[in-house]
Amino acid sequence: MKTEMKHTKGEWKVLWHNYTHFATINTDTLTRICAIEIQDSKQIDEKTANAKLIAAAPELLDACIDTLRILRLKPTNDNLYQRNKLKTLIEKATL
């Protein structure tokens, strides 16, 4: 599977803009990937977790692609589910 990476390259990190907004940005270019608004203090933990997950997405995608490559070197019935799941997730993120 040849996967073309179309997302913003470089390290992604969560940065606070002020007390009600924070964003996931590319630290190489300072390009904003997304902005998240906190409307209620009860949302802080959930919104922070969402921002961290978004920031980790490129590395998680790379790990999925690498793991699928490794599993395909020795395909077995035991790892068929994992191979199919990884393939589906990679396609969801890249197609």
C-alpha positions, 0 to 999 in steps of 0.5 A: 500500500503506497500512502500519499501523505497530504497533511501538513508536514512537521511536528504538531503541538498544542498551544494555548492562545488564551483562556478560552481557545487553544490550537494544534499547530505545526511548530515548524511553520506555525501553521494552525491545524485547528482551533478549539474553543472552550465555552465551559470550564467543564469542557477543559479536560475533554477539549484538551484531550481532543487537541492532544489527539489531533496533535498526535495524529501524524505520528499515529498514522506513521505508526499504523503504516509501519505496523501494517508493513511489518505485519504484511511481511509475515501474514498469518490468520492470527494477524488478519484482523489487525492488518484489515483494521490498520488498512481501514484506519489508514484509508480513513485518514488518507483517502 
